[in-house]
C-alpha cells in the first residue's frame, strides 16, 4: 500500500480496525465508495465506477482472467 492518501481515504482508513479481515475491510471500502459516488451527484459531480475497475488491471495478472482492457 502507498504511504500517502487523499483526505477521504485517510478518513476511511480509520475504520480499518473495526474489521477482522482485509476482505471485510475492502468490502466496506467498496460500499462506501459507491455511496460517495451517489452522494456526489447532489453537488453535480458525476463519477463512474465499473465493478472491476475498483481493482487495478495488474491485479488480474495470474488470475486467469481474459477480457478487454
N, CA and C of each residue as an Amber inpcrd file, in Angstrom:
protein
   207
   0.8410000  -1.1800000   0.0000000   0.0000000   0.0000000   0.0000000
   0.8870000   1.2460000   0.0000000   0.3740000   2.2890000  -0.6170000
   1.1790000   3.5020000  -0.6450000   1.0850000   4.2470000   0.6800000
   1.9910000   5.1280000   0.8860000   2.0760000   5.8180000   2.1610000
   1.1970000   7.0410000   2.2890000   0.8960000   7.7130000   1.1840000
   0.1090000   8.9410000   1.2510000  -1.2140000   8.7530000   0.5210000
  -2.2810000   9.1950000   1.1640000  -3.6160000   9.0920000   0.5820000
  -4.3070000  10.4470000   0.6670000  -5.3680000  10.5720000  -0.0940000
  -6.1840000  11.7700000  -0.0180000  -7.0050000  11.7740000   1.2660000
  -7.6670000  12.8740000   1.5050000  -8.4050000  13.0550000   2.7490000
  -9.5150000  12.0190000   2.9450000 -10.2350000  11.6930000   1.8890000
 -11.3280000  10.7230000   2.0140000 -10.7800000   9.3500000   2.3890000
  -9.7340000   8.9100000   1.7240000  -9.1650000   7.5960000   2.0260000
  -8.5770000   7.5660000   3.4290000  -7.9220000   8.6360000   3.8410000
  -7.3800000   8.6840000   5.2050000  -8.5030000   8.5480000   6.2220000
  -9.6430000   9.1920000   5.9620000 -10.7900000   9.0750000   6.8580000
 -11.2770000   7.6260000   6.9190000 -11.4180000   7.0000000   5.7540000
 -11.9120000   5.6190000   5.7110000 -10.9440000   4.6410000   6.3820000
  -9.6600000   4.9060000   6.3010000  -8.6790000   4.0210000   6.9280000
  -8.8210000   3.9790000   8.4460000  -9.4250000   4.9880000   9.0400000
  -9.6630000   4.9830000  10.4870000 -10.6180000   3.8590000  10.8920000
 -11.4020000   3.3620000   9.9590000 -12.3630000   2.2990000  10.2470000
 -11.7560000   0.9040000  10.1010000 -10.5350000   0.8270000   9.6460000
  -9.9000000  -0.4690000   9.3570000  -9.9180000  -1.4190000  10.5510000
  -9.6610000  -0.9080000  11.7310000  -9.5780000  -1.7640000  12.9230000
 -10.9180000  -2.3980000  13.3030000 -12.0050000  -1.9050000  12.7670000
 -13.3280000  -2.4690000  13.0620000 -13.5880000  -3.7890000  12.3380000
 -12.7500000  -4.1310000  11.3850000 -12.9850000  -5.3050000  10.5500000
 -11.9430000  -6.3780000  10.8420000 -12.3990000  -7.6020000  11.0650000
 -11.4770000  -8.6770000  11.4230000 -10.5960000  -9.1640000  10.2700000
 -10.9810000  -8.8640000   9.0420000 -10.1710000  -9.3310000   7.9090000
 -10.0330000  -8.2290000   6.8660000  -8.9990000  -8.3720000   6.0610000
  -8.7620000  -7.4320000   4.9630000  -9.9110000  -7.4900000   3.9600000
 -10.4330000  -8.6830000   3.7350000 -11.5400000  -8.8650000   2.7900000
 -12.7820000  -8.0790000   3.2310000 -13.0920000  -8.1300000   4.5140000
 -14.2540000  -7.3890000   5.0180000 -14.0200000  -5.8790000   4.9450000
 -12.7990000  -5.4490000   5.2230000 -12.4930000  -4.0250000   5.1250000
 -12.6150000  -3.5440000   3.6860000 -12.1360000  -4.3450000   2.7390000
 -12.2440000  -3.9730000   1.3260000 -13.7060000  -3.9180000   0.8790000
 -14.5330000  -4.8260000   1.3980000 -15.9620000  -4.7870000   1.0770000
 -16.5790000  -3.4950000   1.6120000 -16.1820000  -3.1010000   2.8160000
 -16.6330000  -1.8400000   3.3990000 -16.2030000  -0.6600000   2.5240000
 -14.9350000  -0.6460000   2.1070000 -14.4440000   0.4360000   1.2500000
 -15.2320000   0.5140000  -0.0470000 -15.4790000  -0.6340000  -0.6500000
 -16.2220000  -0.6710000  -1.9070000 -17.6010000  -0.0590000  -1.7370000
 -18.2970000  -0.4390000  -0.6850000 -19.6440000   0.0850000  -0.4550000
 -19.6100000   1.5850000  -0.1710000 -18.6420000   2.0370000   0.6060000
 -18.5510000   3.4600000   0.9260000 -18.2120000   4.2920000  -0.3100000
 -17.3550000   3.7770000  -1.1720000 -17.0270000   4.4960000  -2.4080000
 -18.2610000   4.5870000  -3.2940000 -19.0060000   3.4990000  -3.3920000
 -20.2420000   3.5290000  -4.1910000 -21.2250000   4.5540000  -3.6360000
 -21.3460000   4.6090000  -2.3140000 -22.2510000   5.5850000  -1.7020000
 -21.7520000   7.0060000  -1.9480000 -20.4310000   7.2060000  -1.8870000
 -19.8640000   8.5260000  -2.1540000 -20.1840000   8.9850000  -3.5700000
 -20.0920000   8.0620000  -4.5290000 -20.4120000   8.3860000  -5.9220000
 -21.8530000   8.8830000  -6.0160000 -22.7610000   8.2010000  -5.3340000
 -24.1710000   8.6200000  -5.3470000 -24.3430000   9.9780000  -4.6680000
 -23.7060000  10.1510000  -3.5190000 -23.8290000  11.4050000  -2.7690000
 -23.2550000  12.5910000  -3.5430000 -22.1680000  12.3760000  -4.2580000
 -21.5190000  13.4610000  -5.0020000 -22.4160000  14.0190000  -6.0980000
 -23.3340000  13.2090000  -6.5850000 -24.2540000  13.6730000  -7.6350000
 -25.0900000  14.8660000  -7.1690000 -25.3610000  14.9470000  -5.8770000
 -26.1280000  16.0810000  -5.3460000 -25.3820000  17.3990000  -5.5190000
 -24.0830000  17.3200000  -5.7470000 -23.2580000  18.5100000  -5.9520000
 -22.8150000  18.6290000  -7.4040000 -23.5700000  17.9680000  -8.2840000
 -23.2910000  17.9830000  -9.7230000 -21.9020000  17.4490000 -10.0630000
 -21.4370000  16.5080000  -9.2640000 -20.1840000  15.8130000  -9.5470000
 -20.5620000  14.4030000  -9.9790000 -20.2160000  14.0620000 -11.2070000
 -20.5780000  12.7510000 -11.7340000 -19.3210000  11.8910000 -11.8250000
 -19.3240000  10.8110000 -11.0810000 -18.2290000   9.8480000 -11.0920000
 -18.7880000   8.5230000 -11.5840000 -17.9830000   7.7840000 -12.2830000
 -18.4280000   6.4960000 -12.7970000 -17.4180000   5.4280000 -12.4140000
 -17.9150000   4.3450000 -11.8350000 -17.0530000   3.2390000 -11.4450000
 -17.6760000   1.9530000 -11.9610000 -16.9110000   1.2240000 -12.7360000
 -17.3530000  -0.0890000 -13.1840000 -16.9350000  -1.1080000 -12.1280000
 -17.6870000  -2.1730000 -11.9450000 -17.4100000  -3.1160000 -10.8540000
 -15.9580000  -3.5630000 -10.7290000 -15.3310000  -3.9800000 -11.8050000
 -13.9660000  -4.4800000 -11.6940000 -12.9250000  -3.3740000 -11.7710000
 -13.3540000  -2.1490000 -11.9850000 -12.4040000  -1.0350000 -12.0280000
 -11.9180000  -0.6630000 -10.6360000 -12.5240000  -1.2350000  -9.6140000
 -12.0420000  -0.9880000  -8.2630000 -10.7590000  -1.7680000  -7.9980000
 -10.4120000  -2.6650000  -8.9000000  -9.2170000  -3.4850000  -8.7880000
  -8.2830000  -3.0930000  -9.9330000  -7.0280000  -2.7540000  -9.6500000
  -6.1300000  -2.3630000 -10.7410000  -5.9220000  -3.5080000 -11.7190000
  -5.7110000  -3.1690000 -12.9650000  -5.5270000  -4.1910000 -14.0050000
  -4.4010000  -5.1530000 -13.6720000  -3.3510000  -4.6610000 -13.0600000
  -2.2200000  -5.5270000 -12.7340000  -2.6200000  -6.6330000 -11.7660000
  -3.6890000  -6.4440000 -11.0040000  -4.1480000  -7.4650000 -10.0580000
  -4.7410000  -8.6670000 -10.7690000  -5.1380000  -8.5000000 -12.0240000
  -5.7310000  -9.6060000 -12.7610000  -4.6780000 -10.5610000 -13.3200000
  -3.4420000 -10.1380000 -13.3600000  -2.3770000 -10.9870000 -13.8890000
  -2.2570000 -12.2080000 -12.9810000  -2.2900000 -13.3660000 -13.5840000
  -2.1750000 -14.5910000 -12.8110000  -3.4920000 -15.1370000 -12.3020000
  -4.5890000 -14.4050000 -12.4840000  -5.8910000 -14.8830000 -12.0440000
  -6.6190000 -15.6260000 -13.1490000  -6.0210000 -15.6930000 -14.3210000
  -6.6530000 -16.4100000 -15.4160000  -7.8030000 -15.6640000 -16.0530000
  -7.8990000 -14.3820000 -15.8170000  -8.9860000 -13.5960000 -16.4000000
  -8.6070000 -13.1530000 -17.7860000  -9.5660000 -13.2040000 -18.6440000
  -9.3610000 -12.7280000 -20.0030000 -10.4870000 -11.7680000 -20.3250000
 -10.1730000 -10.8040000 -21.1100000 -11.2080000  -9.8450000 -21.4760000
 -10.6020000  -8.5970000 -22.0610000 -11.4390000  -7.6120000 -22.2370000
 -10.9840000  -6.3460000 -22.8130000 -10.3520000  -5.4990000 -21.7370000
  -9.2000000  -4.9250000 -22.0680000  -8.5580000  -3.9580000 -21.1760000
  -8.1180000  -2.7910000 -21.9780000
